[in-house]
Amino acid sequence: MNPLVRAVLASSLFVSSVSFAQGAEINMQVDVDDQDMPGARIHVKASGPDGEEGATVKVRGGGARMDVRVTGGMTTTETHTETRTERNTEYVAPVREREVREREVRERESGPSFRDCGTGSDEGCTTRRDGQLPMDASTWSGFYQSLKSEPNEIVREEKAEKMLKRVYLTAAQFGKVLDLFPNEITRLDVAKVAVPHVVNPQHALGFSSKWRNSISGSEYTDLITE
C-alpha cells in the first residue's frame, strides 16, 4: 500500500477515534493527489456537545507530513517523513584548462619545439625513436669528450658500445662518433651497436663513404637501411 494512503487512513482512524471518544459529530473532506508529488489534505470539523470545533488533520506528500491538532485537552502531534535526493555532479574543466593539458600532451608526444643537442642546427634533435629523444647538449658533451680523451681505441670502443646501448643519438652525433675510430673494422662494430638508436637514420646514409673498403661500406649501407 502506498505510504501516503496509509498515512491518510491512519489519520482518518485517529480523528474518528477522537471524535467518537468525545461524542462529537465529524465532517471529513479528503483530497488526494498521487501524481508527480503525492499529497493529501484532510480537513475535519468535529462539533462536540457544547458546539466547540474539534480536530483538524493535514497530510502533505512528497514524503508524508502529518499535522494533527485536537481540541479538548488532546496533545498536538506532528509527524514528518523527509525524502532526500542525491545528485552526482561531473566536474567539467574550463576550456582554458583543457587546452593547457592538451598542449602538454602534444609536447610530450612530439618533443619540445627547440632542443640543443650540441651539434649546431641538428634536424634530428627533436625526433623520437622508440619514444626516446636523442642526447641533449650536456649529455652529448660528456659522452663525446670521454671517448675522445681515451687514447686506446679498444677501450674507446668498449666505452662507446656500453653507452650507445642506453642512449639515443642523432645522425650528426653518430657521424662524430664514427670519426673517433680510425680502424674501419672497429668503426663498423661500433656502427652495428649505434644504428638501432639513431633517431633519424635516413640522414646517415652518406656515412658509407667513411669506409674505404667497399665491402665494409656496403655492409654499413645495408645496416642503416634496415
Accessible surface in RSA format (square Angstrom, percent):
REM  Atomic radii and reference values for relative SASA: ProtOr
REM  Chains: A
REM  Algorithm: Lee & Richards
REM  Probe-radius: 1.40
REM  Slices: 20
REM RES _ NUM      All-atoms   Total-Side   Main-Chain    Non-polar    All polar
REM                ABS   REL    ABS   REL    ABS   REL    ABS   REL    ABS   REL
RES MET A   1   147.44  76.4  79.18  52.4  68.26 162.5  92.69  78.8  54.74  72.5
RES ASN A   2    58.27  40.2  44.15  42.7  14.12  34.0  18.82  45.3  39.45  38.1
RES PRO A   3    86.02  62.7  81.87  74.6   4.15  15.1  81.91  67.6   4.11  25.5
RES LEU A   4     8.01   4.5   6.75   4.8   1.26   3.2   7.04   4.9   0.97   2.6
RES VAL A   5    57.01  37.5  55.91  50.6   1.10   2.7  57.01  49.5   0.00   0.0
RES ARG A   6   120.74  50.7 115.88  59.1   4.86  11.6  51.59  70.5  69.15  41.9
RES ALA A   7    19.16  17.6  11.09  17.1   8.07  18.4  18.75  26.4   0.42   1.1
RES VAL A   8    13.48   8.9  13.48  12.2   0.00   0.0  13.48  11.7   0.00   0.0
RES LEU A   9    86.36  48.1  86.34  61.8   0.01   0.0  86.34  60.6   0.01   0.0
RES ALA A  10    53.68  49.4  44.10  68.1   9.58  21.8  49.10  69.1   4.58  12.1
RES SER A  11     0.39   0.3   0.02   0.0   0.37   0.9   0.39   0.8   0.00   0.0
RES SER A  12    21.50  18.2  21.39  28.5   0.11   0.3  17.37  37.0   4.13   5.8
RES LEU A  13   130.98  72.9 126.79  90.7   4.19  10.5 127.18  89.3   3.80  10.2
RES PHE A  14    74.36  37.2  68.75  42.6   5.60  14.6  74.05  44.9   0.31   0.9
RES VAL A  15     0.00   0.0   0.00   0.0   0.00   0.0   0.00   0.0   0.00   0.0
RES SER A  16    48.10  40.6  44.24  59.0   3.86   8.9  28.31  60.3  19.79  27.7
RES SER A  17    63.38  53.6  52.14  69.6  11.24  25.9  48.86 104.1  14.52  20.3
RES VAL A  18    11.49   7.6   8.22   7.4   3.27   7.9  11.49  10.0   0.00   0.0
RES SER A  19     3.70   3.1   2.80   3.7   0.89   2.1   3.17   6.7   0.53   0.7
RES PHE A  20   177.48  88.8 161.70 100.2  15.78  41.1 167.55 101.6   9.93  28.4
RES ALA A  21    85.93  79.0  46.63  72.0  39.30  89.4  54.76  77.1  31.17  82.6
RES GLN A  22    58.71  32.8  42.48  31.0  16.23  38.6  35.56  75.7  23.15  17.6
RES GLY A  23    58.10  71.7   0.00   N/A  58.10  71.7  36.51 100.2  21.59  48.4
RES ALA A  24    17.63  16.2   1.10   1.7  16.53  37.6   1.50   2.1  16.12  42.7
RES GLU A  25   137.21  78.8 131.18  99.2   6.03  14.4  52.63 101.8  84.59  69.1
RES ILE A  26    61.85  35.2  39.57  29.5  22.28  53.7  39.57  28.5  22.28  60.5
RES ASN A  27   112.27  77.4 105.16 101.6   7.11  17.1  30.33  73.0  81.94  79.2
RES MET A  28    73.02  37.8  34.03  22.5  38.99  92.8  20.88  17.8  52.14  69.1
RES GLN A  29   104.42  58.4  99.73  72.9   4.69  11.2  35.54  75.7  68.88  52.2
RES VAL A  30    61.50  40.5  33.42  30.3  28.08  67.7  33.42  29.0  28.08  76.2
RES ASP A  31    51.14  35.8  45.74  45.5   5.39  12.8  18.56  43.7  32.58  32.5
RES VAL A  32    80.03  52.7  43.92  39.8  36.11  87.0  44.66  38.8  35.36  95.9
RES ASP A  33    76.09  53.3  71.76  71.4   4.33  10.2  30.56  71.9  45.53  45.4
RES ASP A  34    73.23  51.3  47.54  47.3  25.70  60.8  18.88  44.4  54.35  54.2
RES GLN A  35   151.77  84.9 126.12  92.2  25.65  61.1  42.59  90.7 109.18  82.8
RES ASP A  36   147.07 103.0 116.60 116.1  30.47  72.1  40.49  95.3 106.58 106.3
RES MET A  37   126.75  65.6 118.51  78.4   8.25  19.6 113.30  96.3  13.45  17.8
RES PRO A  38    38.09  27.8  37.81  34.5   0.28   1.0  37.81  31.2   0.28   1.8
RES GLY A  39    13.89  17.1   0.00   N/A  13.89  17.1  13.41  36.8   0.49   1.1
RES ALA A  40     1.93   1.8   0.00   0.0   1.93   4.4   0.49   0.7   1.44   3.8
RES ARG A  41   124.34  52.2 124.34  63.4   0.00   0.0  36.12  49.4  88.22  53.5
RES ILE A  42     0.00   0.0   0.00   0.0   0.00   0.0   0.00   0.0   0.00   0.0
RES HIS A  43    75.21  41.1  72.09  50.1   3.12   8.0  50.27  51.8  24.93  29.0
RES VAL A  44     2.31   1.5   0.00   0.0   2.31   5.6   0.00   0.0   2.31   6.3
RES LYS A  45   135.00  65.9 131.96  81.0   3.04   7.2  79.58  71.6  55.42  59.0
RES ALA A  46     2.87   2.6   2.53   3.9   0.33   0.8   2.64   3.7   0.23   0.6
RES SER A  47    51.18  43.3  48.11  64.2   3.07   7.1  18.97  40.4  32.21  45.1
RES GLY A  48    17.71  21.8   0.00   N/A  17.71  21.8   8.28  22.7   9.43  21.1
RES PRO A  49   123.94  90.3  78.73  71.8  45.21 164.4  92.51  76.4  31.43 195.3
RES ASP A  50   114.58  80.3  75.44  75.1  39.14  92.6  51.53 121.3  63.05  62.9
RES GLY A  51    53.84  66.4   0.00   N/A  53.84  66.4  30.63  84.1  23.20  52.0
RES GLU A  52    94.30  54.1  83.23  63.0  11.07  26.4  39.15  75.7  55.15  45.0
RES GLU A  53   107.06  61.5 101.89  77.1   5.17  12.3  37.07  71.7  70.00  57.1
RES GLY A  54    14.66  18.1   0.00   N/A  14.66  18.1   5.27  14.5   9.39  21.0
RES ALA A  55     2.09   1.9   0.96   1.5   1.13   2.6   0.96   1.4   1.13   3.0
RES THR A  56    50.64  36.0  49.78  50.5   0.86   2.0  24.00  32.2  26.64  40.3
RES VAL A  57     0.00   0.0   0.00   0.0   0.00   0.0   0.00   0.0   0.00   0.0
RES LYS A  58    76.64  37.4  76.21  46.8   0.43   1.0  22.27  20.0  54.37  57.9
RES VAL A  59     0.00   0.0   0.00   0.0   0.00   0.0   0.00   0.0   0.00   0.0
RES ARG A  60    99.07  41.6  97.84  49.9   1.22   2.9  51.22  70.0  47.85  29.0
RES GLY A  61    24.96  30.8   0.00   N/A  24.96  30.8   1.48   4.1  23.48  52.6
RES GLY A  62    37.09  45.7   0.00   N/A  37.09  45.7  15.44  42.4  21.65  48.5
RES GLY A  63    22.38  27.6   0.00   N/A  22.38  27.6  14.61  40.1   7.77  17.4
RES ALA A  64    22.16  20.4  15.70  24.2   6.45  14.7  16.12  22.7   6.04  16.0
RES ARG A  65    92.15  38.7  91.56  46.7   0.59   1.4  24.41  33.4  67.74  41.1
RES MET A  66    35.81  18.5  35.56  23.5   0.26   0.6  35.32  30.0   0.49   0.7
RES ASP A  67    10.31   7.2   9.87   9.8   0.44   1.0   1.67   3.9   8.64   8.6
RES VAL A  68     2.36   1.6   2.18   2.0   0.18   0.4   2.18   1.9   0.18   0.5
RES ARG A  69   118.57  49.8 117.45  59.9   1.11   2.6  48.35  66.1  70.22  42.6
RES VAL A  70    10.88   7.2   0.47   0.4  10.41  25.1   1.02   0.9   9.86  26.7
RES THR A  71    59.47  42.3  52.96  53.7   6.51  15.5  55.38  74.4   4.09   6.2
RES GLY A  72    60.15  74.2   0.00   N/A  60.15  74.2  32.06  88.0  28.09  62.9
RES GLY A  73    83.31 102.7   0.00   N/A  83.31 102.7  43.06 118.2  40.25  90.2
RES MET A  74    90.15  46.7  74.06  49.0  16.08  38.3  46.00  39.1  44.15  58.5
RES THR A  75   111.87  79.6  98.69 100.0  13.18  31.4  69.72  93.6  42.15  63.7
RES THR A  76    78.20  55.6  58.40  59.2  19.80  47.2  30.86  41.4  47.34  71.6
RES THR A  77    59.73  42.5  56.13  56.9   3.59   8.6  42.16  56.6  17.56  26.6
RES GLU A  78    94.72  54.4  66.41  50.2  28.31  67.4  15.52  30.0  79.20  64.7
RES THR A  79    61.58  43.8  58.01  58.8   3.57   8.5  49.35  66.3  12.23  18.5
RES HIS A  80    82.50  45.1  54.19  37.7  28.31  72.4  45.46  46.9  37.05  43.1
RES THR A  81    78.92  56.1  68.31  69.2  10.61  25.3  51.83  69.6  27.09  41.0
RES GLU A  82   142.04  81.5 109.66  83.0  32.38  77.1  44.96  87.0  97.08  79.3
RES THR A  83   102.31  72.8  69.04  70.0  33.27  79.3  59.17  79.5  43.14  65.2
RES ARG A  84   211.73  88.9 181.56  92.6  30.17  71.8  68.79  94.0 142.95  86.6
RES THR A  85   116.97  83.2  84.15  85.3  32.82  78.2  59.31  79.7  57.67  87.2
RES GLU A  86   166.63  95.7 135.89 102.8  30.74  73.2  53.54 103.6 113.09  92.3
RES ARG A  87   209.70  88.0 178.23  90.9  31.47  74.9  60.18  82.2 149.53  90.6
RES ASN A  88   159.24 109.8 123.17 119.0  36.08  86.9  36.89  88.8 122.35 118.3
RES THR A  89   127.70  90.8  93.00  94.3  34.70  82.7  72.24  97.0  55.46  83.8
RES GLU A  90   149.18  85.6 127.23  96.3  21.94  52.2  50.39  97.5  98.78  80.7
RES TYR A  91   163.30  76.2 137.15  78.0  26.16  68.1 124.01  93.2  39.29  48.4
RES VAL A  92   109.44  72.0  90.05  81.5  19.39  46.7  92.81  80.6  16.62  45.1
RES ALA A  93    11.58  10.6   6.17   9.5   5.41  12.3   6.17   8.7   5.41  14.3
RES PRO A  94    73.55  53.6  61.80  56.3  11.75  42.7  73.55  60.7   0.00   0.0
RES VAL A  95    92.10  60.6  88.70  80.3   3.40   8.2  88.70  77.1   3.40   9.2
RES ARG A  96   157.17  66.0 153.83  78.4   3.34   8.0  69.43  94.9  87.74  53.2
RES GLU A  97    71.60  41.1  66.17  50.1   5.43  12.9  30.76  59.5  40.84  33.3
RES ARG A  98    86.04  36.1  85.44  43.6   0.59   1.4  34.24  46.8  51.80  31.4
RES GLU A  99    80.45  46.2  77.21  58.4   3.24   7.7  28.58  55.3  51.87  42.4
RES VAL A 100    44.33  29.2  44.33  40.1   0.00   0.0  44.33  38.5   0.00   0.0
RES ARG A 101   113.63  47.7 112.67  57.4   0.96   2.3  59.40  81.2  54.23  32.9
RES GLU A 102    95.44  54.8  92.09  69.7   3.35   8.0  34.28  66.3  61.17  49.9
RES ARG A 103    96.47  40.5  96.47  49.2   0.00   0.0  37.50  51.3  58.97  35.7
RES GLU A 104    80.44  46.2  79.21  59.9   1.22   2.9  23.14  44.8  57.30  46.8
RES VAL A 105    60.86  40.0  60.86  55.1   0.00   0.0  60.86  52.9   0.00   0.0
RES ARG A 106   136.81  57.4 134.89  68.8   1.92   4.6  67.76  92.6  69.06  41.9
RES GLU A 107    89.73  51.5  86.21  65.2   3.52   8.4  29.09  56.3  60.64  49.5
RES ARG A 108   148.94  62.5 137.10  69.9  11.84  28.2  73.04  99.8  75.90  46.0
RES GLU A 109   123.26  70.8 101.23  76.6  22.03  52.4  45.17  87.4  78.08  63.8
RES SER A 110    73.55  62.1  56.42  75.3  17.13  39.5  50.45 107.4  23.10  32.4
RES GLY A 111     7.03   8.7   0.00   N/A   7.03   8.7   0.00   0.0   7.03  15.8
RES PRO A 112    57.81  42.1  51.64  47.1   6.17  22.4  56.18  46.4   1.63  10.1
RES SER A 113   121.49 102.7  79.71 106.4  41.78  96.2  58.54 124.7  62.94  88.2
RES PHE A 114   162.85  81.5 146.37  90.7  16.48  42.9 147.68  89.5  15.18  43.4
RES ARG A 115    47.25  19.8  33.02  16.8  14.22  33.9  13.44  18.4  33.81  20.5
RES ASP A 116    75.67  53.0  67.03  66.7   8.64  20.4  23.76  55.9  51.91  51.8
RES CYS A 117     0.63   0.5   0.00   0.0   0.63   1.5   0.00   0.0   0.63   0.7
RES GLY A 118    38.30  47.2   0.00   N/A  38.30  47.2  16.01  43.9  22.29  49.9
RES THR A 119    25.29  18.0   0.86   0.9  24.43  58.2   7.64  10.3  17.65  26.7
RES GLY A 120    64.02  79.0   0.00   N/A  64.02  79.0  43.90 120.5  20.12  45.1
RES SER A 121   123.71 104.5  79.58 106.2  44.14 101.7  53.68 114.3  70.03  98.1
RES ASP A 122    23.37  16.4   4.74   4.7  18.62  44.0   4.02   9.5  19.34  19.3
RES GLU A 123   136.16  78.2 110.78  83.8  25.38  60.4  55.40 107.2  80.76  65.9
RES GLY A 124     0.89   1.1   0.00   N/A   0.89   1.1   0.84   2.3   0.05   0.1
RES CYS A 125     3.57   2.7   3.57   4.0   0.00   0.0   3.57   9.1   0.00   0.0
RES THR A 126    45.21  32.2  38.62  39.2   6.58  15.7  12.80  17.2  32.40  49.0
RES THR A 127    50.11  35.6  44.96  45.6   5.15  12.3  33.08  44.4  17.03  25.7
RES ARG A 128    76.86  32.3  53.37  27.2  23.49  55.9  21.33  29.2  55.52  33.7
RES ARG A 129    70.70  29.7  66.01  33.7   4.69  11.2  19.46  26.6  51.24  31.1
RES ASP A 130   107.36  75.2  65.44  65.1  41.93  99.1  35.43  83.4  71.94  71.7
RES GLY A 131    47.83  59.0   0.00   N/A  47.83  59.0  30.43  83.5  17.40  39.0
RES GLN A 132    94.01  52.6  93.31  68.2   0.70   1.7  11.82  25.2  82.19  62.3
RES LEU A 133    42.33  23.6  25.94  18.6  16.39  41.2  25.94  18.2  16.39  44.1
RES PRO A 134     2.73   2.0   0.00   0.0   2.73   9.9   0.03   0.0   2.69  16.7
RES MET A 135     9.92   5.1   2.57   1.7   7.35  17.5   9.51   8.1   0.42   0.6
RES ASP A 136    59.39  41.6  57.20  56.9   2.19   5.2  15.03  35.4  44.36  44.2
RES ALA A 137    26.72  24.6  24.41  37.7   2.31   5.3  24.63  34.7   2.10   5.6
RES SER A 138    94.13  79.5  75.59 100.9  18.54  42.7  43.14  91.9  50.99  71.4
RES THR A 139    56.65  40.3  45.85  46.5  10.80  25.7  30.21  40.6  26.44  40.0
RES TRP A 140    10.48   4.2  10.48   5.1   0.00   0.0   2.85   1.5   7.63  12.4
RES SER A 141    57.16  48.3  53.65  71.6   3.51   8.1  27.31  58.2  29.85  41.8
RES GLY A 142    45.38  56.0   0.00   N/A  45.38  56.0  38.46 105.5   6.92  15.5
RES PHE A 143    13.53   6.8   5.11   3.2   8.43  21.9  11.25   6.8   2.28   6.5
RES TYR A 144    39.90  18.6  39.90  22.7   0.00   0.0  18.15  13.6  21.75  26.8
RES GLN A 145    98.38  55.0  97.00  70.9   1.38   3.3  37.53  79.9  60.85  46.2
RES SER A 146    48.56  41.0  39.73  53.0   8.83  20.3  29.52  62.9  19.04  26.7
RES LEU A 147     1.80   1.0   1.80   1.3   0.00   0.0   1.80   1.3   0.00   0.0
RES LYS A 148   122.29  59.7 100.81  61.9  21.48  51.1  53.36  48.0  68.93  73.4
RES SER A 149    86.38  73.0  55.43  74.0  30.95  71.3  50.55 107.7  35.82  50.2
RES GLU A 150    28.00  16.1  25.55  19.3   2.46   5.9   2.05   4.0  25.96  21.2
RES PRO A 151   121.52  88.6  89.24  81.3  32.28 117.3  99.86  82.4  21.66 134.6
RES ASN A 152    72.75  50.2  65.47  63.3   7.28  17.5  17.92  43.1  54.83  53.0
RES GLU A 153    42.79  24.6  37.97  28.7   4.82  11.5  17.92  34.7  24.87  20.3
RES ILE A 154   119.43  68.0 119.17  88.8   0.25   0.6 119.40  86.0   0.03   0.1
RES VAL A 155    55.68  36.6  55.68  50.4   0.00   0.0  55.68  48.4   0.00   0.0
RES ARG A 156    26.37  11.1  26.37  13.4   0.00   0.0   1.84   2.5  24.53  14.9
RES GLU A 157    30.93  17.8  30.93  23.4   0.00   0.0   3.40   6.6  27.54  22.5
RES GLU A 158    92.66  53.2  90.03  68.1   2.62   6.2  30.38  58.8  62.28  50.8
RES LYS A 159    80.97  39.5  74.72  45.8   6.25  14.9  53.22  47.9  27.74  29.6
RES ALA A 160     0.00   0.0   0.00   0.0   0.00   0.0   0.00   0.0   0.00   0.0
RES GLU A 161    39.44  22.6  39.44  29.8   0.00   0.0   3.92   7.6  35.52  29.0
RES LYS A 162   138.73  67.7 135.03  82.9   3.70   8.8  81.46  73.3  57.27  61.0
RES MET A 163    45.73  23.7  45.57  30.2   0.17   0.4  33.86  28.8  11.87  15.7
RES LEU A 164     0.18   0.1   0.00   0.0   0.18   0.5   0.00   0.0   0.18   0.5
RES LYS A 165   140.83  68.7 118.69  72.8  22.14  52.7  65.97  59.4  74.86  79.7
RES ARG A 166   166.49  69.9 136.25  69.5  30.24  72.0  68.53  93.7  97.96  59.4
RES VAL A 167    24.16  15.9  20.34  18.4   3.82   9.2  24.16  21.0   0.00   0.0
RES TYR A 168    26.82  12.5  24.41  13.9   2.41   6.3  10.71   8.0  16.12  19.9
RES LEU A 169     0.00   0.0   0.00   0.0   0.00   0.0   0.00   0.0   0.00   0.0
RES THR A 170     0.00   0.0   0.00   0.0   0.00   0.0   0.00   0.0   0.00   0.0
RES ALA A 171     3.87   3.6   3.87   6.0   0.00   0.0   3.87   5.5   0.00   0.0
RES ALA A 172    40.89  37.6  26.91  41.5  13.98  31.8  35.98  50.7   4.91  13.0
RES GLN A 173     0.00   0.0   0.00   0.0   0.00   0.0   0.00   0.0   0.00   0.0
RES PHE A 174     0.00   0.0   0.00   0.0   0.00   0.0   0.00   0.0   0.00   0.0
RES GLY A 175     5.43   6.7   0.00   N/A   5.43   6.7   5.43  14.9   0.00   0.0
RES LYS A 176    89.71  43.8  87.98  54.0   1.73   4.1  37.41  33.7  52.29  55.7
RES VAL A 177     0.00   0.0   0.00   0.0   0.00   0.0   0.00   0.0   0.00   0.0
RES LEU A 178     0.00   0.0   0.00   0.0   0.00   0.0   0.00   0.0   0.00   0.0
RES ASP A 179    92.05  64.5  62.60  62.3  29.45  69.6  30.35  71.4  61.70  61.5
RES LEU A 180    24.21  13.5  17.74  12.7   6.47  16.3  21.14  14.8   3.08   8.3
RES PHE A 181     0.25   0.1   0.00   0.0   0.25   0.6   0.09   0.1   0.16   0.5
RES PRO A 182    96.73  70.5  77.50  70.6  19.23  69.9  84.74  70.0  11.99  74.5
RES ASN A 183    71.05  49.0  62.08  60.0   8.96  21.6  14.21  34.2  56.83  54.9
RES GLU A 184    26.63  15.3  22.54  17.1   4.09   9.7  16.67  32.2   9.96   8.1
RES ILE A 185   129.15  73.5 127.44  94.9   1.72   4.1 128.89  92.8   0.26   0.7
RES THR A 186    21.47  15.3  20.59  20.9   0.87   2.1   1.42   1.9  20.05  30.3
RES ARG A 187    23.11   9.7  23.11  11.8   0.00   0.0   1.26   1.7  21.85  13.2
RES LEU A 188    13.96   7.8  13.96  10.0   0.00   0.0  13.96   9.8   0.00   0.0
RES ASP A 189    52.45  36.7  50.10  49.9   2.35   5.5  10.29  24.2  42.16  42.0
RES VAL A 190     0.00   0.0   0.00   0.0   0.00   0.0   0.00   0.0   0.00   0.0
RES ALA A 191     0.00   0.0   0.00   0.0   0.00   0.0   0.00   0.0   0.00   0.0
RES LYS A 192    92.27  45.0  80.74  49.5  11.53  27.5  43.84  39.5  48.43  51.6
RES VAL A 193    36.83  24.2  24.86  22.5  11.98  28.9  30.73  26.7   6.10  16.5
RES ALA A 194     0.00   0.0   0.00   0.0   0.00   0.0   0.00   0.0   0.00   0.0
RES VAL A 195    10.23   6.7  10.23   9.3   0.00   0.0  10.23   8.9   0.00   0.0
RES PRO A 196    66.86  48.7  62.52  57.0   4.34  15.8  64.23  53.0   2.64  16.4
RES HIS A 197    31.58  17.3  31.58  22.0   0.00   0.0   9.26   9.5  22.32  26.0
RES VAL A 198     0.00   0.0   0.00   0.0   0.00   0.0   0.00   0.0   0.00   0.0
RES VAL A 199    10.00   6.6   0.00   0.0  10.00  24.1   0.00   0.0  10.00  27.1
RES ASN A 200     4.98   3.4   4.76   4.6   0.22   0.5   2.79   6.7   2.19   2.1
RES PRO A 201    32.37  23.6  32.33  29.5   0.04   0.1  32.33  26.7   0.03   0.2
RES GLN A 202   109.20  61.1  92.90  67.9  16.30  38.8  53.35 113.6  55.85  42.4
RES HIS A 203    89.54  48.9  65.07  45.2  24.47  62.6  43.71  45.0  45.83  53.3
RES ALA A 204     0.00   0.0   0.00   0.0   0.00   0.0   0.00   0.0   0.00   0.0
RES LEU A 205    77.25  43.0  72.42  51.8   4.83  12.1  72.42  50.9   4.83  13.0
RES GLY A 206    54.49  67.2   0.00   N/A  54.49  67.2  41.60 114.2  12.89  28.9
RES PHE A 207    41.21  20.6  40.73  25.2   0.48   1.2  41.21  25.0   0.00   0.0
RES SER A 208    32.68  27.6  29.12  38.9   3.56   8.2   5.16  11.0  27.53  38.6
RES SER A 209    97.66  82.5  63.68  85.0  33.97  78.3  54.07 115.1  43.58  61.1
RES LYS A 210    58.38  28.5  40.40  24.8  17.98  42.8  24.16  21.7  34.22  36.4
RES TRP A 211    10.82   4.3   0.00   0.0  10.82  25.4   0.00   0.0  10.82  17.5
RES ARG A 212   211.98  89.0 178.71  91.1  33.28  79.2  82.96 113.4 129.02  78.2
RES ASN A 213    73.89  51.0  63.99  61.8   9.90  23.8  18.17  43.7  55.72  53.9
RES SER A 214    90.35  76.3  75.03 100.1  15.32  35.3  54.84 116.8  35.50  49.7
RES ILE A 215   134.17  76.4 129.61  96.6   4.56  11.0 133.11  95.9   1.06   2.9
RES SER A 216    16.78  14.2  16.40  21.9   0.38   0.9   0.38   0.8  16.40  23.0
RES GLY A 217     7.09   8.7   0.00   N/A   7.09   8.7   7.09  19.5   0.00   0.0
RES SER A 218    63.78  53.9  55.64  74.3   8.14  18.7  31.41  66.9  32.37  45.3
RES GLU A 219    70.44  40.4  65.76  49.8   4.68  11.2  31.19  60.3  39.26  32.1
RES TYR A 220     0.00   0.0   0.00   0.0   0.00   0.0   0.00   0.0   0.00   0.0
RES THR A 221    52.26  37.2  52.26  53.0   0.00   0.0  44.28  59.5   7.99  12.1
RES ASP A 222    86.98  60.9  83.46  83.1   3.51   8.3  25.86  60.9  61.12  61.0
RES LEU A 223    31.63  17.6  28.66  20.5   2.96   7.4  29.75  20.9   1.87   5.0
RES ILE A 224     7.93   4.5   0.00   0.0   7.93  19.1   0.00   0.0   7.93  21.5
RES THR A 225    83.31  59.3  49.17  49.8  34.14  81.4  43.01  57.8  40.30  60.9
RES GLU A 226   171.98  98.7 102.81  77.8  69.17 164.7  73.37 141.9  98.62  80.5
END  Absolute sums over single chains surface
CHAIN  1 A    14488.3      11697.7       2790.5       7696.5       6791.7
END  Absolute sums over all chains
TOTAL         14488.3      11697.7       2790.5       7696.5       6791.7
